[in-house]
Amino acid sequence: MRRFYLVGFLLLMCFDTLAQISFKYAGNHALPVEANLAWLLRVFGAPWVYGAIIGYVGAFFTWMALLKHAPIGPAFAASHLEVVSVLILSAWLFGDALTPARLVGAALIVAGIVCLGVAEDRAAGSAEPADSAATH
């Protein structure tokens, strides 16, 4: 089950990251923003908007599969790993600054997910003997 979670959350992070990076590229391609048909054609003429759609659809189905098995607290926290991946990729792709505050924030996100995962493992570990004793 641990492998399922690892692969699932990595896949979810990849889909979410694809969606966010694609939106950034599509938005850059569609500038300047105007309320007219030419702007809509620029938006939907950019291949990146379809990358965003694929990212969101993939993330939705991956999330639904994960929720079938994963505990909701750690799962919800881990679903926000794309904040960290988008931060790193946007620095590389778009030249966004990796400020100390952003790096500390990313580290806190990862630390929070690790803490929730460890707590869930401990809770599941302490519940197993009682459950298995009751069934024997």
N, C-alpha and C positions, 0 to 999 in steps of 0.2 A: 504494500500500500504506500510505503514511503516513496518508492520510485514513481508511482502514479502521481503523487503530489508534486514531486520535484519536476517531472516532465510537464505536468499540467500547468504549474505556475510559471515555468519558463516559457511555455507556449503562450500562456495568457499575457505575460510581459512582452513577448515579441509582437503579438497581435496589437496590443495597446500602444506599444512604441511605434509600430508601423503606422497606425492611425494618426497619432499625434505629429510625427515627422512629416507624414504625407499631407496633413492639413496645413502645416507650415509652408511646405513647398507649393501647394496649391494656392494658398493665400498670397504668397509672394508673386506667383505667376499671374494672379487675377488683379493685381493692383493697376490702377487706382480703383477703389471701390466706388461703384456707381449703381444707381437703381435703374438699370435699363437692360435691354436684351443683349447688347454687346458684352456687358459684364457677365451675364449668365452664360453666354457662349464661351467666354474666356475661362470661367470657372469649370464648366463641364467639358471643355476642350483640353484641359490639363490632365495628363494621365495620373497625376498624384491624387486627384480627388477620388479616383477609383481605388487607389491604394488605401486611402482612408476608409472607404466603404468596406473593402475586404478586411481591413484591420478590425473595424467595429463588428462586422458579422462574425469573423473568426473569434474575436474576444467573447462575444455573446455566447456562442456555442461551447467554447472552452469553459467559460464561467459556469454555465448550466451543468456541464459534466462534472466539474469540480464540486459544485454545491451538492451534488447527489451523495458525495462521500465525505467531504471535508467538514470539520467543525466550523461554524460560521464566523466566530471571532477571529481566529488566526487566518482563515481564508480571506475575510474582508481586508484585513491588514496586508496580507501578502499580495492582494490584488492591486495594491498601490505601489508595487515595485517599479512600475513604469515611470513614476516620477523621477526615480534615480536614473534609470536608463535614458530617459528623454533629456535629463539634465546633462549627462555625459555626452550623448550624441549631439545635442544642440551646441555644445561648446566646440565640438570637432567640426560639425557640418556648417554651422551658422556663425561661429565666432562669438557665441555668448560667453560672458565672463563666468568663470568658476570662482566665485567669491568665497571667502571663509564662511560666511553665514550660510551659503547654499551647500557647501560641503558638510558643514555641521548638521544642517537639516537633513541631508541625504543619509549621513551616518546615523542620525536619530531614527529615521524611518527604518533602516535596516536593523538597528538595535531593537526597536520596538517589535518588529516582526520576529526576530530571534527570540525575544523574551516571551512573546505569546506562544510561539511554537514549543519552547521548552516547557512552559506552564501547561500546555495542552498535553504534551508527552507525559509529564508527571501525573496529571489528572487521569489520563487514560491508563497509566501504569498502576496507579493506586486503586483504580476501579476494577481492573482485570481480576485480581485474586478473589475479590468478593463475588464477582459475577461467575467466575469459573467454579468457585466453591458451592455456589447455590445450584449450579446445574449438575453437580456430581452427586 
